[in-house]
Amino acid sequence: ETDDGAGTGLSSGQQQQQKPPPHVMASYNWDHQDVILRVVGSLQSRGYLVWVDTEQMKGATVDTMALAVEGSAVVLVGVSRAYKESSNCRMEAQYALQKKKPLVPLMLVEGYEADGWLGLLLGTSMWYALYGATLSSESAFEDRMDALCREIGSRGRADVPVAAGD
């Protein structure tokens, strides 16, 4: 956070401009961190701002999760049974839906069909398979990432101007 000391940021217009640019949020279960961090790294190398929890959110978890969702332009959901069974993941996904954030499912487990609340939440969304051969081949992984980035588009990119008047 930079502060040139010129303004106190008291006017609401001022506050608006100080909001960080929207990011791509990765919502996932800890079990699948390796794959998610690979996805995050690939997105970052392509110019995306990505919010990912690597600390397993000690402390103010719910606040941190809420802020991450609110500041996101799009939410990647790491789909797995572990995700469905995690109450934190469920809170995150349902809050993202409530905030009308676009959800992009990343299927992390071969043959898993999202059911229950997660199936309901994702509906017929197009998902991206990130398991098996896609992970073992660098070119297959990059091809999948290319497709994912086409869907995300300019949302959450570091180089996209946030508000008029910057």
C-alpha positions as CSV (number, residue, x, y, z in Angstrom):
1,E,0.0,0.0,0.0
2,T,1.5,3.3,-1.1
3,D,0.6,6.5,0.6
4,D,2.1,9.7,-0.7
5,G,0.8,11.6,2.3
6,A,-1.2,14.0,0.1
7,G,-4.7,12.7,0.9
8,T,-6.4,11.2,3.8
9,G,-8.8,9.1,1.6
10,L,-11.8,10.5,3.5
11,S,-14.0,11.0,0.5
12,S,-15.7,7.9,-0.7
13,G,-14.5,8.6,-4.3
14,Q,-11.0,8.4,-3.0
15,Q,-11.6,5.1,-1.2
16,Q,-13.1,3.6,-4.4
17,Q,-9.8,4.1,-6.3
18,Q,-7.7,2.5,-3.6
19,K,-9.4,-0.8,-3.9
20,P,-7.0,-3.4,-5.3
21,P,-7.7,-4.6,-8.8
22,P,-10.0,-7.6,-9.0
23,H,-8.2,-11.0,-8.9
24,V,-8.8,-14.6,-9.9
25,M,-9.6,-16.5,-6.7
26,A,-8.6,-20.2,-6.4
27,S,-11.0,-22.0,-4.0
28,Y,-9.8,-25.5,-3.3
29,N,-9.3,-28.2,-0.8
30,W,-5.9,-28.5,0.9
31,D,-5.5,-32.1,-0.5
32,H,-5.1,-30.8,-4.0
33,Q,-2.7,-27.9,-3.2
34,D,0.1,-29.1,-5.6
35,V,-2.1,-29.0,-8.7
36,I,-3.7,-25.7,-7.7
37,L,-0.4,-24.1,-7.1
38,R,0.7,-25.2,-10.5
39,V,-2.4,-23.6,-12.0
40,V,-1.8,-20.5,-10.0
41,G,1.8,-20.3,-11.2
42,S,0.7,-20.7,-14.8
43,L,-1.9,-18.0,-14.5
44,Q,0.5,-15.6,-12.8
45,S,3.1,-16.1,-15.5
46,R,0.3,-15.1,-18.0
47,G,-0.3,-11.8,-16.2
48,Y,-3.2,-12.7,-13.9
49,L,-3.5,-11.6,-10.3
50,V,-4.4,-14.7,-8.3
51,W,-5.5,-15.0,-4.7
52,V,-4.8,-18.4,-3.3
53,D,-4.7,-19.4,0.3
54,T,-1.5,-21.3,1.1
55,E,-1.4,-20.7,4.8
56,Q,-4.6,-22.8,5.4
57,M,-5.9,-19.5,6.7
58,K,-5.0,-19.5,10.4
59,G,-6.9,-17.0,12.4
60,A,-9.5,-14.9,10.8
61,T,-10.5,-17.5,8.3
62,V,-14.0,-16.4,7.5
63,D,-13.1,-12.7,7.2
64,T,-10.2,-13.6,4.9
65,M,-12.4,-15.9,2.8
66,A,-15.1,-13.2,2.5
67,L,-12.6,-10.5,1.4
68,A,-11.0,-12.9,-1.1
69,V,-14.4,-13.7,-2.7
70,E,-15.6,-10.0,-2.6
71,G,-12.4,-8.9,-4.4
72,S,-12.5,-11.6,-7.1
73,A,-13.5,-11.2,-10.7
74,V,-13.8,-14.9,-11.2
75,V,-13.6,-17.9,-8.8
76,L,-11.9,-21.2,-9.8
77,V,-13.4,-24.1,-7.9
78,G,-11.1,-27.1,-7.4
79,V,-13.8,-29.8,-7.7
80,S,-13.2,-33.0,-5.7
81,R,-15.0,-35.1,-3.1
82,A,-12.7,-33.5,-0.5
83,Y,-13.9,-30.1,-1.6
84,K,-17.5,-31.1,-1.3
85,E,-16.9,-32.4,2.2
86,S,-15.1,-29.3,3.5
87,S,-17.3,-26.8,5.3
88,N,-14.9,-24.0,4.5
89,C,-14.9,-24.8,0.8
90,R,-18.7,-24.9,0.9
91,M,-18.9,-21.5,2.6
92,E,-16.5,-20.0,0.1
93,A,-18.4,-21.4,-3.0
94,Q,-21.8,-20.5,-1.7
95,Y,-20.7,-17.0,-0.9
96,A,-19.2,-16.6,-4.3
97,L,-22.5,-17.7,-5.8
98,Q,-24.4,-15.3,-3.6
99,K,-22.0,-12.5,-4.7
100,K,-22.8,-13.5,-8.3
101,K,-19.1,-14.3,-9.0
102,P,-18.6,-16.4,-12.1
103,L,-17.5,-19.9,-11.1
104,V,-15.1,-21.9,-13.2
105,P,-14.9,-25.6,-12.2
106,L,-11.5,-27.3,-12.3
107,M,-12.0,-31.1,-12.1
108,L,-9.2,-32.4,-10.0
109,V,-10.2,-36.0,-9.7
110,E,-10.9,-38.4,-12.6
111,G,-14.4,-39.9,-12.6
112,Y,-15.7,-37.7,-9.8
113,E,-19.2,-36.4,-10.4
114,A,-20.1,-33.4,-8.3
115,D,-23.3,-34.2,-6.4
116,G,-25.2,-32.7,-3.5
117,W,-24.7,-29.0,-2.9
118,L,-21.7,-28.9,-5.2
119,G,-23.5,-30.5,-8.1
120,L,-26.3,-28.0,-7.6
121,L,-23.9,-25.1,-7.4
122,L,-22.0,-26.0,-10.6
123,G,-25.0,-27.1,-12.6
124,T,-24.0,-27.5,-16.2
125,S,-20.8,-25.4,-16.1
126,M,-18.1,-26.4,-18.5
127,W,-15.2,-27.8,-16.5
128,Y,-11.5,-28.2,-17.1
129,A,-9.9,-31.5,-16.4
130,L,-6.7,-31.3,-14.4
131,Y,-5.7,-34.8,-13.6
132,G,-3.9,-37.8,-15.2
133,A,-2.3,-37.2,-18.5
134,T,-3.0,-33.4,-18.4
135,L,-0.7,-33.2,-15.4
136,S,2.0,-35.6,-16.6
137,S,2.5,-33.8,-19.9
138,E,3.7,-30.2,-19.8
139,S,2.3,-29.4,-23.2
140,A,-1.1,-31.0,-22.3
141,F,-1.1,-28.9,-19.1
142,E,-0.3,-25.7,-21.0
143,D,-3.0,-26.4,-23.6
144,R,-5.5,-26.8,-20.8
145,M,-4.3,-23.6,-19.3
146,D,-4.7,-21.8,-22.6
147,A,-8.3,-23.0,-22.8
148,L,-8.9,-21.9,-19.2
149,C,-7.4,-18.5,-19.9
150,R,-9.7,-18.0,-22.9
151,E,-12.6,-18.5,-20.6
152,I,-11.3,-16.2,-17.9
153,G,-10.4,-13.6,-20.5
154,S,-9.3,-10.3,-19.2
155,R,-10.9,-10.7,-15.8
156,G,-8.4,-10.6,-13.0
157,R,-5.5,-9.5,-15.3
158,A,-2.9,-7.3,-13.7
159,D,-2.7,-5.0,-16.8
160,V,-6.4,-4.2,-17.1
161,P,-7.3,-0.7,-15.9
162,V,-9.7,-0.9,-12.9
163,A,-11.6,2.3,-12.8
164,A,-12.0,5.3,-15.1
165,G,-9.9,8.2,-14.0
166,D,-6.8,6.3,-13.0
